[in-house]
């Protein structure tokens, strides 16, 4: 039986990085620059602080009143009653069941506006 000769070659270390490694390094160098650009763009597009105010009126709940009936009595032609009800729920901190009790005073939001501060 013949023995195969083993050739001992010294391990070759590649001193030049591969193309893949070079591309990865370039991307990593560009990452902070891209992040800074994105942050600067976002900083210029953020709107100035907004304040809202509501024009509202107190209403004393009568027996049989619902949010819908109250909103419809205050609504003008073309007003969205759902939006009025939503504003009333928020202004009065009403829960999901929105049960009104006779004699209770609630706020009816007639108008909501936004003011831009300079």
PyMOL commands that set and color helices and strands:
alter all, ss='L'
color gray80, all
select helices_A, chain A and resi 19-45+67-74+81-92
alter helices_A, ss='H'
color red, helices_A
select strands_A, chain A and resi 50-60+105-116
alter strands_A, ss='S'
color yellow, strands_A
deselect
rebuild
show_as cartoon
